[in-house]
Every structure is written in C-alpha cells, then in structure tokens.
C-alpha cells in the first residue's frame, strides 16, 4: 500500500521512500524514513492533502508527494 492510499485512522510502517528530487529531502528531513510509524490523522474536505502523525508531529502531505512511499499497515 502507498501512503496516499491510507484511510483516516490507519497506522503503518514506512517500507520504502521514493519521491522526486524536489520533495525527497523534505520528506527525509521530517523523519519519513524506512521503519517510521505513520498514522493518518486528518484529511481535507477533498481528501488532498492528508495530515499524518510522524514522529510526534502532524504533517500535511499532498497525495502527489507521497504516492510512491510504500507502507505496511498495522
């Protein structure tokens, strides 16, 4: 499953992080690396962006920026 496919309330572990060069550094800087626990905690009215709890911080990420981040649901 990909991060952008997570539903509200889902939790998962990041399995693989792939993204374009423009966003990969930002994702890594916020701690979105392999093995990180993520939880989908909020979504906008049109489902994009969604907010994820990552290492104690709530981060909003657009689906285009997280469509290639693989996660294993818990």
C-alpha positions in Angstrom: 0.0 0.0 0.0 1.1 3.6 -0.6 1.0 6.4 2.0 -1.5 8.3 -0.1 -3.9 5.4 0.0 -4.1 5.3 3.8 -7.6 6.0 5.2 -8.2 8.2 8.2 -7.1 6.3 11.4 -4.9 3.8 9.6 -1.4 3.2 11.0 1.5 1.8 9.2 5.3 1.4 9.0 7.2 3.0 6.2 8.7 0.3 4.0 10.3 2.3 1.1 10.6 6.0 0.4 10.7 7.0 -3.3 9.9 10.5 -4.5 11.1 13.1 -7.0 14.2 15.1 -6.2 12.2 18.2 -5.3 10.5 16.6 -2.3 12.7 13.7 -1.2 14.9 15.9 1.0 11.9 17.4 2.8 10.4 14.0 3.5 13.6 12.7 4.9 14.1 15.9 7.0 10.7 15.4 8.7 11.7 11.9 9.6 9.8 9.9 7.0 12.3 7.1 6.6 12.1 3.3 6.4 10.8 1.9 9.7 9.0 5.0 10.8 5.5 4.6 12.3 2.9 6.9 10.5 -0.8 7.5 11.2 -3.3 9.2 9.0 -4.9 11.7 11.4 -6.7 14.3 9.3 -7.9 14.9 5.8 -9.1 17.9 3.9 -12.7 18.1 2.6 -11.5 16.8 -0.8 -9.1 14.2 0.7 -6.0 16.0 -0.5 -3.8 16.9 1.4 -4.0 14.5 4.3 -2.2 15.0 7.6 0.0 12.3 9.1 1.4 11.9 12.6 5.1 11.3 12.0 7.5 11.1 15.0 5.2 13.2 17.2 4.5 15.9 14.6 1.4 16.3 12.4 2.5 16.9 8.8 0.2 17.6 5.9 1.4 16.0 2.6 -0.3 16.1 -0.8 -1.1 12.8 -2.5 1.2 13.7 -5.4 4.2 13.9 -3.0 3.5 10.6 -1.2 2.2 8.4 -4.0 5.4 6.4 -4.1 6.0 5.9 -0.4 5.3 2.3 0.5 3.8 1.4 3.9 2.8 -1.8 5.6 -0.5 -1.4 7.5 -0.6 -2.4 11.1 
